[in-house]
Amino acid sequence: QEEFLELLEILLSRARTYVSSLAAMEEFHVSLSQCVVLRYHWIQPFVRSLRERLASFHRFFCVADQVKVYTNQNKTRTFIGLEVSTGHFQLLELVSEVDRVLEEFNLPTFYKDPSFHISLAWCVGDLSGQLEGQCLRELQDIVDGFEDSALLLRVQWEQIRCKSGNKYFSFPLR
């Protein structure tokens, strides 16, 4: 954790020479769905259905070590993230089950060809042009050269979490 935060600070310091308004993320996660609005009376049935669908999944590792620039759908925010390079197949299987639950409630499913990633930093607006190219290459060089980055950027999936309002629901993997 401490080494990850050290790497994050080095990456942010370099990226801010290109876009000074970048802010570090406060929480780190890999999304398995889009943000959706759940009606209050749907929360418990939704969580129950997720629990049932995710019960058979086993723990696994993934590696997030490829620096990439993202924008949200309406291009109002830009993100620097670490894309998953190992574990993509397992994440697709999880998304498939999450999508089935979303379909039960007539909610939008995940993107057709998702880029699983951990967002590290963000800024307002579409500033992808300033961050791609030279900046992106420099950030990747930092990640590739960081001591123990192979271990540091390996994430063990032990649980799936669902956030609804200010509540978190946890689904342990076997």
SVG drawing of the C-alpha trace seen along z (x, -y; Angstrom):
<svg xmlns="http://www.w3.org/2000/svg" viewBox="-40 -23 53 45">
<polyline fill="none" stroke="black" stroke-width="0.4" points="0.0,0.0 2.8,-2.4 4.8,-1.6 1.7,-2.0 1.0,-5.5 4.7,-6.3 4.3,-5.2 1.1,-7.2 2.8,-10.3 5.7,-10.0 3.2,-9.4 1.1,-12.4 4.1,-14.6 5.2,-13.8 1.6,-14.0 1.1,-17.4 3.8,-18.8 1.4,-18.2 -1.9,-18.9 -1.5,-20.8 -5.2,-20.3 -4.9,-16.5 -6.1,-15.3 -5.4,-11.9 -8.2,-9.5 -9.1,-8.8 -10.4,-5.3 -9.2,-2.6 -11.4,0.0 -12.1,1.8 -15.7,1.2 -17.8,4.2 -20.8,2.1 -21.8,-1.4 -23.3,-3.6 -27.0,-3.0 -29.9,-4.3 -31.6,-1.7 -35.0,-2.4 -35.1,-2.0 -37.3,1.1 -35.0,2.7 -31.9,2.6 -32.5,5.8 -33.7,8.0 -30.8,6.6 -28.2,7.5 -29.8,10.9 -29.6,11.6 -26.0,10.4 -25.1,12.7 -26.6,15.7 -25.0,15.0 -21.5,14.4 -21.5,17.2 -19.7,19.7 -16.8,17.5 -13.3,18.2 -10.6,15.8 -8.1,14.8 -5.3,12.4 -5.1,9.7 -2.3,7.3 -3.0,3.7 0.2,2.3 -0.6,0.5 -1.0,-3.3 -3.9,-4.6 -5.9,-7.8 -9.7,-7.7 -12.6,-10.1 -16.1,-9.6 -18.9,-9.2 -19.8,-12.9 -16.2,-14.0 -16.5,-16.2 -13.7,-14.4 -10.4,-12.8 -8.7,-10.0 -5.3,-8.4 -5.6,-4.7 -3.8,-1.4 -5.4,1.0 -5.7,4.7 -3.3,6.7 -3.8,10.1 -7.2,11.3 -9.3,9.8 -11.1,13.1 -12.1,13.6 -13.4,10.0 -15.5,10.5 -17.1,13.6 -18.0,11.5 -19.4,8.7 -21.5,11.3 -23.2,12.2 -23.5,8.6 -25.1,7.7 -27.7,10.5 -28.7,8.9 -28.9,5.5 -31.1,6.9 -33.5,8.3 -34.1,4.7 -34.1,3.2 -30.9,1.3 -28.1,0.6 -25.4,3.3 -21.7,2.7 -19.8,1.5 -19.5,4.0 -15.7,4.1 -14.6,2.9 -11.2,1.6 -10.9,2.8 -8.7,0.3 -8.0,-1.3 -8.3,-5.1 -5.4,-6.9 -6.1,-10.6 -8.7,-12.8 -9.3,-16.3 -12.3,-18.3 -12.8,-18.5 -11.4,-16.4 -7.6,-16.9 -6.8,-13.5 -4.8,-15.3 -2.3,-16.7 -1.9,-13.4 -1.6,-11.0 1.6,-10.6 4.8,-11.8 3.2,-12.0 1.7,-8.6 5.1,-7.1 6.8,-8.8 4.2,-7.5 4.5,-3.9 8.3,-4.1 7.9,-5.1 5.6,-2.1 7.9,0.3 11.0,-0.9 9.5,-1.1 11.0,1.4 8.7,4.3 6.0,3.0 5.2,6.5 4.2,7.4 2.9,4.0 0.4,3.9 -0.9,7.5 -4.3,7.4 -6.0,10.4 -9.7,10.4 -11.2,11.8 -14.5,10.1 -16.9,8.0 -18.4,4.9 -21.6,3.1 -22.2,-0.4 -25.7,-1.7 -26.0,-5.2 -23.8,-5.2 -24.1,-1.4 -21.6,1.3 -22.5,4.9 -19.7,7.4 -19.7,10.7 -16.8,12.9 -15.2,15.1 -14.5,18.7"/>
</svg>
